[in-house]
């Protein structure tokens, strides 16, 4: 795993206006905290931060934050974005101990193809898109895979079906649903329409048979009356 080093500047002024001025220069205000050490207000250059967070590890990347010539192993704990523009306006870094597990959210990715669901004109509905895990800093998985190949309609895959790497654990309920095989609304509507058409056709056949019975009965009655007159 390639080491990610991110330089940070200290001595920034706190407050809304100083932070806004800082962002206009291409820097993002933030803070470094954790491991019972004092918090350090800082700022990082946005282009460098973006590069640090666009590796395969994403926001779970372990970053060596360089502050005043000293490196701090850290991860991004929180990213605040503008409610409308969605650009980053503040970032929190958490110091971590290389010998202690950290708690992170890891993306859950479905692999394989649920052929039985597809053949039934259904779909796989994913309910869980990330899983909170505890992992050693250098063993944080980029993503977690769950195989849906054997999924059938009405069946589901659960957290317990996710293969966690060695040393990685989760406190999430193992019975929690990750994905379920289901029939789509359009398919259900098509099935209902077919059943309605079949029922209507069956009623038509029954009505025709009933009409024939009535005709035959009427003919038999007429024959009986003629025999009586003779």
C-alpha positions as CSV (number, residue, x, y, z in Angstrom):
1,X,0.0,0.0,0.0
2,X,1.4,3.3,-1.1
3,X,1.9,5.8,1.8
4,X,-0.2,8.9,1.5
5,X,1.4,12.1,2.9
6,X,-0.6,15.3,3.2
7,X,0.9,18.6,4.2
8,X,-1.1,20.8,6.6
9,X,-0.7,24.4,7.6
10,X,-1.3,25.5,11.2
11,X,-2.0,28.9,12.8
12,X,-5.3,29.6,11.0
13,X,-7.8,31.9,12.6
14,X,-11.1,30.4,13.7
15,X,-14.5,31.7,12.7
16,X,-16.7,31.9,9.7
17,X,-15.1,34.9,7.9
18,X,-11.5,33.6,8.2
19,X,-12.6,30.2,7.1
20,X,-14.3,31.7,4.0
21,X,-11.3,33.7,3.1
22,X,-9.2,30.6,3.5
23,X,-11.4,28.7,1.1
24,X,-11.1,31.4,-1.5
25,X,-7.3,30.7,-1.6
26,X,-7.9,27.1,-2.4
27,X,-7.4,25.7,1.1
28,X,-9.9,23.8,3.3
29,X,-10.0,24.5,7.1
30,X,-9.9,21.5,9.4
31,X,-8.9,20.0,12.7
32,X,-6.8,17.1,13.9
33,X,-7.7,15.4,17.1
34,X,-7.7,12.1,18.9
35,X,-5.5,9.8,21.0
36,X,-5.9,12.1,24.0
37,X,-3.8,14.8,22.4
38,X,-4.8,18.4,22.0
39,X,-6.8,19.4,18.9
40,X,-4.9,21.3,16.2
41,X,-6.7,23.7,14.0
42,X,-5.2,23.5,10.5
43,X,-5.8,23.8,6.8
44,X,-4.9,21.7,3.7
45,X,-4.7,22.5,0.0
46,X,-7.8,21.3,-1.8
47,X,-6.0,19.8,-4.8
48,X,-3.7,17.7,-2.5
49,X,-6.7,16.7,-0.3
50,X,-8.6,15.6,-3.4
51,X,-5.7,13.4,-4.6
52,X,-5.4,11.8,-1.1
53,X,-9.1,10.9,-1.1
54,X,-9.4,9.6,-4.7
55,X,-7.2,6.5,-4.2
56,X,-8.8,3.0,-4.2
57,X,-9.2,3.4,-0.4
58,X,-11.4,6.5,-0.9
59,X,-12.3,8.3,2.3
60,X,-11.0,5.5,4.4
61,X,-7.4,6.1,3.3
62,X,-4.8,6.2,6.0
63,X,-3.1,9.6,5.7
64,X,0.2,10.7,7.1
65,X,-0.8,14.2,8.0
66,X,2.4,16.4,8.2
67,X,2.0,19.1,10.7
68,X,4.9,21.4,11.6
69,X,7.4,18.8,10.5
70,X,5.8,16.0,12.4
71,X,3.7,13.2,10.9
72,X,0.4,12.0,12.4
73,X,-1.2,8.8,11.2
74,X,-4.8,9.7,10.6
75,X,-8.0,9.0,8.8
76,X,-10.8,11.4,7.7
77,X,-13.5,11.3,10.3
78,X,-15.9,13.9,8.9
79,X,-16.3,16.0,5.8
80,X,-18.6,18.9,5.9
81,X,-20.1,20.1,2.6
82,X,-22.0,23.2,1.5
83,X,-25.7,22.4,1.6
84,X,-26.3,23.6,-2.0
85,X,-22.9,23.7,-3.8
86,X,-21.8,20.4,-2.1
87,X,-18.2,21.6,-2.2
88,X,-16.0,20.7,0.9
89,X,-16.0,23.5,3.5
90,X,-14.4,21.7,6.5
91,X,-12.6,18.4,7.3
92,X,-11.9,16.5,10.5
93,X,-8.8,14.3,10.8
94,X,-8.7,11.6,13.5
95,X,-5.3,10.5,14.9
96,X,-5.0,6.7,14.9
97,X,-2.7,4.2,16.6
98,X,-1.2,1.7,14.1
99,X,-1.7,-1.0,16.7
100,X,-5.4,-0.3,17.5
101,X,-8.4,-1.0,15.4
102,X,-10.4,1.9,13.9
103,X,-14.1,2.0,13.2
104,X,-15.0,2.9,9.6
105,X,-17.8,2.5,7.1
106,X,-16.9,0.3,4.1
107,X,-18.9,0.2,0.8
108,X,-20.7,-3.1,0.2
109,X,-20.6,-4.3,-3.5
110,X,-22.7,-7.1,-4.9
111,X,-20.9,-9.6,-7.2
112,X,-22.3,-12.4,-9.4
113,X,-25.6,-12.5,-11.2
114,X,-28.9,-13.7,-9.7
115,X,-30.0,-15.8,-12.7
116,X,-33.1,-17.2,-11.1
117,X,-34.3,-13.7,-10.2
118,X,-33.5,-12.4,-13.7
119,X,-35.3,-15.4,-15.3
120,X,-38.4,-14.5,-13.3
121,X,-38.3,-10.9,-14.6
122,X,-37.4,-9.8,-11.1
123,X,-34.7,-7.6,-9.7
124,X,-32.2,-7.5,-6.8
125,X,-32.9,-4.7,-4.4
126,X,-29.8,-3.7,-2.3
127,X,-30.7,-2.4,1.1
128,X,-27.3,-2.1,2.7
129,X,-24.7,0.0,0.8
130,X,-22.0,0.2,3.6
131,X,-21.0,-1.7,6.6
132,X,-19.5,-0.4,9.8
133,X,-16.4,-2.5,10.7
134,X,-13.5,-2.5,13.1
135,X,-10.2,-3.0,11.3
136,X,-6.5,-2.5,11.8
137,X,-5.4,0.8,10.2
138,X,-3.3,-0.9,7.5
139,X,-6.0,-3.6,6.8
140,X,-9.0,-1.4,6.2
141,X,-10.8,-3.0,3.1
142,X,-11.5,-0.7,0.2
143,X,-14.9,-2.5,-0.3
144,X,-16.7,-5.6,0.9
145,X,-18.2,-8.1,-1.6
146,X,-21.4,-10.1,-1.2
147,X,-22.2,-12.9,-3.8
148,X,-25.8,-12.9,-5.0
149,X,-25.4,-15.7,-7.5
150,X,-27.6,-18.1,-5.6
151,X,-30.3,-15.5,-4.8
152,X,-33.9,-16.4,-5.6
153,X,-37.1,-14.5,-5.6
154,X,-38.2,-13.9,-2.0
155,X,-34.8,-14.8,-0.7
156,X,-32.1,-12.5,0.7
157,X,-28.5,-12.2,1.5
158,X,-27.5,-11.0,5.0
159,X,-24.6,-9.4,6.7
160,X,-23.4,-12.9,7.8
161,X,-23.0,-13.7,4.1
162,X,-20.3,-11.0,3.7
163,X,-16.8,-12.4,3.8
164,X,-14.8,-10.2,6.1
165,X,-11.0,-10.1,5.7
166,X,-8.9,-11.5,8.5
167,X,-8.8,-9.2,11.5
168,X,-11.9,-7.2,10.4
169,X,-15.0,-7.5,12.5
170,X,-18.4,-5.9,12.7
171,X,-21.0,-5.3,15.4
172,X,-23.8,-5.1,12.9
173,X,-26.6,-7.7,13.3
174,X,-25.6,-10.7,11.2
175,X,-29.3,-11.2,10.2
176,X,-29.6,-7.7,8.8
177,X,-30.6,-7.8,5.1
178,X,-28.0,-6.7,2.5
179,X,-30.1,-7.5,-0.6
180,X,-33.3,-9.3,-1.6
181,X,-34.6,-10.9,-4.7
182,X,-38.0,-9.4,-5.7
183,X,-40.5,-9.2,-8.5
184,X,-40.8,-5.7,-10.0
185,X,-44.0,-3.8,-10.0
186,X,-44.2,-3.9,-13.8
187,X,-43.8,-7.7,-13.7
188,X,-46.5,-8.0,-11.0
189,X,-48.9,-5.8,-13.1
190,X,-48.2,-8.0,-16.1
191,X,-48.9,-11.2,-14.2
192,X,-52.1,-9.7,-12.8
193,X,-53.2,-8.7,-16.3
194,X,-52.5,-12.2,-17.6
195,X,-54.4,-13.7,-14.8
196,X,-57.3,-11.3,-15.3
197,X,-57.4,-12.1,-19.1
198,X,-57.2,-15.9,-18.4
199,X,-60.1,-15.6,-15.9
200,X,-62.1,-13.6,-18.4
201,X,-61.5,-16.1,-21.1
202,X,-62.5,-19.0,-18.7
203,X,-65.7,-17.2,-17.9
204,X,-66.5,-16.8,-21.6
205,X,-66.0,-20.5,-22.2
206,X,-68.2,-21.4,-19.2
207,X,-70.9,-19.0,-20.4
208,X,-70.8,-20.6,-23.9
209,X,-71.1,-24.1,-22.4
210,X,-74.0,-22.9,-20.3
211,X,-75.8,-21.5,-23.4
212,X,-75.3,-24.7,-25.2
213,X,-76.8,-26.7,-22.3
214,X,-79.8,-24.3,-22.3
215,X,-80.4,-24.8,-26.0
216,X,-80.2,-28.6,-25.7
217,X,-82.6,-28.6,-22.8
218,X,-85.0,-26.4,-24.7
219,X,-84.8,-28.8,-27.7
220,X,-85.4,-31.8,-25.5
221,X,-88.5,-30.1,-23.9
222,X,-89.9,-29.4,-27.3
223,X,-89.5,-33.0,-28.4
224,X,-91.2,-34.2,-25.2
225,X,-94.2,-31.9,-25.8
226,X,-94.6,-33.1,-29.4
227,X,-94.6,-36.7,-28.3
228,X,-97.3,-36.0,-25.7
229,X,-99.6,-34.4,-28.3
230,X,-99.3,-37.5,-30.5
